[in-house]
Amino acid sequence: MNDRRIDHEALIVGAGFGGMGAAIEFTRLGIEDFLILEREDDLGGTWHVNHYPGLAVDIASVTYSYSFEPNPYWSRLFAPGAELKKYAAHIADKYDLRRRMEFGVIVEQAVWDDDGEFWTVRTHDGRTHTARYLVTATGFLSQPHTPDFPGIDSFAGDIIHTTDWRDGYDFGGRRAAVIGTGATAVQLIPEIARRARALTVFQRTPIWVVPKVDFPIPRPVQHLFAKVPLAQKAARAVNTSLLEMLMVFGVLRYQQAKPGNQVAALLAKTHLRLQVRDRETRKALTPHYDFGCKRPTFSNSYFRVFNQQNVALETGTIDHIEPDGIVTADGTKILADTLVLATGFNLWDVNFPAFQIVGRDGRDLGQWWRDGRFQAYEGITVPRFPNFLTLNSPYSYSGLSYFTTIEGQMKHIGRLFGEMRRRGTRRFEVTERANADFLDRVTKNLASSVFYAGDCSGSRSYYFNQHGEATLLRPESTLTSLREQASFPLDDYEYA
């Protein structure tokens, strides 16, 4: 093999928490020659791209962070988005990652060279990079979905997508229309309702919303966390246990623990009843699918906005858009001069993967997934894709905090590369047998989840791909996932 053709030992695409986690693990392994390519103008992933009013984590901050790098100074139990962005910058600086990052670089293609045993990565500016190992850390929610409503180009007012927010935009005196009622909209809508002259919320599918137990973290508690890390570790353990109960018993083990799911749904319905006065509005805001089919969210202010005189809920199908408003299928026209698209992301058509990846024997990863079944061994490697790690992949998301997934994958990388070092090899590829066995196992385990044993028919959930399979979540407890990532059979890989 001609090493002079290799620009870097490893190339990581994405400078969010996943990409930085992989970089930290490489550094621990003694792999210092890596490059991180990021399409945005700074690091932080979703916490850099998103900065709309009301942005905050929807998992308690003590859990939504690396366990090995706790932040004792979160201002609230559910920290504002700006603090996550600051935390990302802290990680990059502490682990000396920023100097290895290139920003404003859009990766278009990666192709495996089987003779030279390296990846060639092409970017939008015509450059190429070669690397022995390729890691994609492009995130699960990185490709915004912009609906192609007839006439949207004719709209005379302002159109704002939540991922391209205009900081300082003033809704005062304006007639706003928000399309979408997912987790982002739940955070954003109360902020718009405070200022707008009129706000119409276009809902296609209602979302399960439970009370948000949020409060400022007092300074003495922050100082305690800083001086006694064990205290924050205990708080993290308690919160993680609560999330685990919600995820495992409410979603993944629905068939065995259906009463637990029903209790969660009852809590959300009670929350709705206590906050919304109008009976018809409550009915329209009540989901007609089981709790957990879509990712639920937390809020104490979302439902209450529908009591305001300036806020209306519209459940009619959008037919088309005119210069001064939106027309529904029944001919109703809602006037608007600001259109906010809280329309989420496109996972399965363009995000898995986020650019073309061609492995051994010319296998195109995106085409292979979409023509067949979405799959990845342990949610991180794929057969016929040597020296390739995909962090945002089918069956990879573990638990409710993304950091559980990241740290599990870091364990997997450490074990895999440690074995290559022991063998004196530099190439790995998961076997077809190991991949098939893992796919069979997770498919079987998901059979008892709410996705298949419950009623998700009306959910329009991004958990389901275009084949109707719920292939995003790993159907195991986080403890099981972490243990398996650190102890998978080493002969599930071939080494050379």
Rosetta blueprint (number, residue, H / E / L):
1 M L
2 N L
3 D H
4 R H
5 R H
6 I L
7 D L
8 H E
9 E E
10 A E
11 L E
12 I E
13 V E
14 G L
15 A L
16 G L
17 F H
18 G H
19 G H
20 M H
21 G H
22 A H
23 A H
24 I H
25 E H
26 F H
27 T H
28 R H
29 L L
30 G L
31 I L
32 E L
33 D L
34 F E
35 L E
36 I E
37 L E
38 E E
39 R L
40 E L
41 D L
42 D L
43 L L
44 G L
45 G L
46 T H
47 W H
48 H H
49 V H
50 N L
51 H L
52 Y L
53 P L
54 G L
55 L L
56 A E
57 V L
58 D L
59 I L
60 A L
61 S L
62 V L
63 T L
64 Y L
65 S L
66 Y L
67 S L
68 F L
69 E L
70 P L
71 N L
72 P L
73 Y L
74 W L
75 S L
76 R E
77 L L
78 F L
79 A L
80 P E
81 G H
82 A H
83 E H
84 L H
85 K H
86 K H
87 Y H
88 A H
89 A H
90 H H
91 I H
92 A H
93 D H
94 K H
95 Y L
96 D L
97 L L
98 R H
99 R H
100 R H
101 M E
102 E E
103 F E
104 G L
105 V L
106 I L
107 V E
108 E E
109 Q E
110 A E
111 V E
112 W E
113 D E
114 D L
115 D L
116 G L
117 E L
118 F E
119 W E
120 T E
121 V E
122 R E
123 T E
124 H L
125 D L
126 G L
127 R L
128 T E
129 H E
130 T E
131 A E
132 R E
133 Y E
134 L E
135 V E
136 T E
137 A L
138 T L
139 G L
140 F L
141 L L
142 S L
143 Q L
144 P E
145 H L
146 T L
147 P L
148 D L
149 F L
150 P L
151 G L
152 I H
153 D H
154 S H
155 F L
156 A L
157 G L
158 D E
159 I E
160 I E
161 H E
162 T H
163 T H
164 D H
165 W L
166 R L
167 D L
168 G L
169 Y L
170 D L
171 F L
172 G E
173 G L
174 R L
175 R E
176 A E
177 A E
178 V E
179 I E
180 G L
181 T L
182 G L
183 A H
184 T H
185 A H
186 V H
187 Q H
188 L H
189 I H
190 P H
191 E H
192 I H
193 A H
194 R L
195 R L
196 A E
197 R L
198 A E
199 L E
200 T E
201 V E
202 F E
203 Q L
204 R L
205 T L
206 P L
207 I L
208 W L
209 V E
210 V E
211 P L
212 K L
213 V L
214 D L
215 F L
216 P E
217 I L
218 P L
219 R H
220 P H
221 V H
222 Q H
223 H H
224 L H
225 F H
226 A H
227 K H
228 V L
229 P H
230 L H
231 A H
232 Q H
233 K H
234 A H
235 A H
236 R H
237 A H
238 V H
239 N H
240 T H
241 S H
242 L H
243 L H
244 E H
245 M H
246 L H
247 M H
248 V H
249 F H
250 G H
251 V H
252 L H
253 R L
254 Y L
255 Q L
256 Q L
257 A L
258 K H
259 P H
260 G H
261 N H
262 Q H
263 V H
264 A H
265 A H
266 L H
267 L H
268 A H
269 K H
270 T H
271 H H
272 L H
273 R H
274 L H
275 Q H
276 V L
277 R L
278 D L
279 R H
280 E H
281 T H
282 R H
283 K H
284 A H
285 L H
286 T L
287 P L
288 H L
289 Y L
290 D L
291 F L
292 G L
293 C L
294 K L
295 R L
296 P L
297 T E
298 F E
299 S L
300 N L
301 S L
302 Y L
303 F H
304 R H
305 V H
306 F H
307 N H
308 Q L
309 Q L
310 N L
311 V E
312 A E
313 L E
314 E E
315 T L
316 G L
317 T L
318 I E
319 D E
320 H E
321 I E
322 E E
323 P L
324 D L
325 G E
326 I E
327 V E
328 T E
329 A L
330 D L
331 G L
332 T L
333 K E
334 I E
335 L E
336 A L
337 D L
338 T E
339 L E
340 V E
341 L E
342 A L
343 T L
344 G L
345 F E
346 N L
347 L L
348 W L
349 D L
350 V L
351 N L
352 F L
353 P L
354 A L
355 F L
356 Q E
357 I E
358 V E
359 G L
360 R H
361 D H
362 G H
363 R L
364 D E
365 L H
366 G H
367 Q H
368 W H
369 W H
370 R H
371 D H
372 G L
373 R L
374 F L
375 Q L
376 A L
377 Y E
378 E L
379 G L
380 I L
381 T E
382 V L
383 P L
384 R L
385 F L
386 P L
387 N L
388 F E
389 L E
390 T E
391 L L
392 N L
393 S L
394 P L
395 Y L
396 S L
397 Y E
398 S L
399 G L
400 L L
401 S L
402 Y H
403 F H
404 T H
405 T H
406 I H
407 E H
408 G H
409 Q H
410 M H
411 K H
412 H H
413 I H
414 G H
415 R H
416 L H
417 F H
418 G H
419 E H
420 M H
421 R H
422 R H
423 R H
424 G L
425 T L
426 R L
427 R L
428 F E
429 E E
430 V E
431 T L
432 E H
433 R H
434 A H
435 N H
436 A H
437 D H
438 F H
439 L H
440 D H
441 R H
442 V H
443 T H
444 K H
445 N H
446 L H
447 A L
448 S L
449 S L
450 V H
451 F H
452 Y H
453 A H
454 G L
455 D L
456 C L
457 S L
458 G L
459 S L
460 R L
461 S L
462 Y L
463 Y L
464 F E
465 N L
466 Q L
467 H L
468 G L
469 E L
470 A E
471 T L
472 L L
473 L E
474 R L
475 P L
476 E L
477 S L
478 T H
479 L H
480 T H
481 S H
482 L H
483 R H
484 E H
485 Q H
486 A L
487 S L
488 F L
489 P L
490 L H
491 D H
492 D H
493 Y E
494 E E
495 Y E
496 A L
